[in-house]
């Protein structure tokens, strides 16, 4: 790992250097927020098709759009990237995302950057809204927005609106994301998730029979009704232009607790022409089981949004925020290392065993060790 805690905050102009294509988004987002230049070498240097992929190039273009005065240099083979961040500018923008990753891949990073723009961000993103790899737009709308609100980032300007759905491989979806500017964040003390009070969800189908959504809902309810009566899963069947360019269906389930924790699970059907066809009944059942697993993992923030919560704690008033997370995902662990390099911030992690908590998986309570 480059850097470590040997930096003082005055050395913010010192260039951080990394090798490899992993965690590209984390590095670009943190470089932008900390104002530190970044060099990444050996991006897939040994592969037959070396360098940045189309979805990564599209992500770099998006970062360029939301900032003003960024300097981005990429060598001819695309294996080395130099990035000198400009100012986060915001404003009204549009971006066509690469269909090889979902809009969620881009939106996750925009959620990290949007509150710190000079002007409120209002951006239209086009591409794939739901796939099997990245968090769907439905998921981020239901889990990331309530998390932003906890940090005081709210108001009429905060919304994610799905205008059209797009399934892989061809996409054709469109969403609108808008977010107000909040330079000062509220600290959070979020250590008791509380009991689950209700489950909400969306079963969507595009360019297939609308019956698919109903079949998913029935099978998911078959499992979840054993635990909780308050379950409502909306069916969303978009037609015509709103249905994008490829057929598919899927489901996103959200469990909400009495203390305002949102835990999510989702599944999507195989893209057209890839893999075996999935039955909607099977997908509904599996999605319900995934939600039960996420509830077992627990914590006050679901595994998709762990890094967003830690970032907002870092950028807010330090030494006062606390959050309880379920088992840390490998992505979050790497994010903590990057936070140390870019911001010289370290968290104190208290592990709580299932016996102490009387429920679920191992939990981690996150506090700051000390400020810079």
Buried (B, 14 or more C-beta within 10 A) or exposed (E): EBBEEEBEEEEBEEBBEBEEBEBBBBBBBBBBBBBBBBBBBEBBBEEEEBBBBEBBBBBBBBBBBBBBEBEBEBEEEBBBBBBBBBBBBBBEBEBBBBBBBBBBBBBBBBBBBBBBBBEBBBBBBBBBBBBBEBBBBBBBBBBBBBBBBBBBBBEEBBEBEBBBBBBBBBBBBBBBBBBBBBEEBBBBEBBEBEEBEBBBBBBBBBBBEBEBBBBBBBBBBEBBEEEEEEBEBEBBBBEEEBBBBBBBBBBBBBBBBEEBBBBBBBBBBBBBEEEEEBBBBEBBBBBBBBBBEBBBBBBBBBBBBBBBBBBBBBBBEBEEBBBBBBBBBEBBEBBBBBBBBBBBBBBEEEEEEEEEBEEBBBBBBBBBEEEE
